Amino acid sequence: MKYHREYSAIKDVNPILGKNTRYKKLSGVCAGIAKYYNSSRLLVRVIAIVALFLFPVATAVSYVVASLLLPNQH
């Protein structure tokens, strides 16, 4: 009996959330989030700006915490 198990056809099985230093504007948090969710960097940045106007304290604190805790990636 031959047993062959393919774990995944996707090459990047465990994507890691991190700051994207290649396409950063401030610290790379929005670019990293866009890369992790495979979406547009512009869309994530616009959502972040809208969130900054709607919830200024929560957005600013979460951005600063994310910029300090997330690792750098390319």
Secondary structure, 3 states (H helix, E strand, C coil): CCCCCCCCCCCCCCCCCCEECCCCCCCCHHHHHHHHCCCCHHHHHHHHHHHHHHCHHHHHHHHHHHHHHCCEEC
